[in-house]
Amino acid sequence: MKTIKIGDFLVSETGPVFIIAELSANHNGSIENAIDTIRAARRAGANAIKLQTYTADTLTLDAKTDDFMIKQGTIWDGQYLHDLYQEAYTPWEWHAQLFKVAAEEGLICFSSPFDKTAVDFLEQLNVPAYKVASLEITDIPLIEYIASKGKPVIISTGIADENDINLAIEACKKQGNDQVVLLKCTTSYPAPMAEANLIMVKDMKDRFGLISGLSDHTLGITAPVVATVFGARVIEKHFITDRSIGGPDASFSLNEKEFTDMVNAVREAEVAIGEINYSLTAKQVKGREFSRSLYVSEDAQEGDVISEKNIRSVRPGFGMHPKFFAEVIGRKFSKKVSKGQRLTDDLIQ
């Protein structure tokens, strides 16, 4: 059974779900907001907080041409890429303090690097794992460099076809790193529920032989719960203290109460899944007392013919099994019987 250790958390096919609160741009330019968000994530029941490590210049070019304007029906349409990333990025000089706060709160802290310099920077902070963002899954040299550090690699698959996923996995294996988790992701912000396609969580686990999970951009908490039922062992969701503070990702992020509700629902789903087992618990065996069985339904004398008139299948379950109903019809009572008496073998000739 595959097990991947991230910090002090063991992610496995049968263990608890690893729940990640995605900070992303939800600090809205304030380190105090970022710190408050980390502390709130702990209160909400997250296991980890995830940052994004980039600058506008490591992600794109400061070019005001049509190619660099967002125009795909997103909440960011009309903005230039460089301007959006400049607004959204988490300053690198904050990272050490944010990692320290997370450790104080008992949260695992890691990040998504977007170029090699970000990986080198994060290595100095001794990150326990790396996340490959959906839009970076085609950057095979970056994935190889991340995997070369020997840490677990969580890969979102939002824009990937099967070939892209295989290439990313092979890039990790090429570096001798098989600590890979795949996350189903819909790269839409927010993502329509009809496009969640959560059955892919199970298929990715089966098809690629890896632990799978969900990076979720839908509104609400339904998708993470359903994904858990389909076998997700990692759930990532954008988290914010208060959507009213605004910011690039605010509209599709959960606040503290909503995230808490999600965590509780995921934990309940874990318990509810149970195991494949057709044997009965002691409580279920006891409950069978209220199932149906054969009873005498009216008084009869010794020698009277057993018929549908004088026996019935009724609750409770202390009499003969109902499967014998047709077999005993037409036979005779061996002694006098009374209404409400259990039908048993010794009453039948």
Buried (B, 14 or more C-beta within 10 A) or exposed (E): EBEBEBBEBEBBEEBBBBBBBBBBBBBBBEBEBBBBBBBBBBEBBBBBBBBBBBBBEBBBEEEEEEEBBBEEEBBBEEBBBBBBBBBBBBEBEBBEEBBBBBEEBEBBBBBBBBBEBBBEBBEEBEBBBBBBBBBBBEBBEBBBBBBBBEBBBBBBBBBBEEEBBEBBBEBBEEBEBBBBBBBBBBBBBBBEBEEBEBEBBBBBBEBBEBBBBBBBBBBBBBBBBBBBBBBBBBBBBBBBBBBEBEBBBBBBBBBBEBBBBBBBBBBEBBEEEEEEEEEEEEEEEEEEEEEBBBBBBBEBEEEBEBBEEBBBBBEEBBBBEBEBBEEBEEEBBEEEBEEEBBBEEEBBE
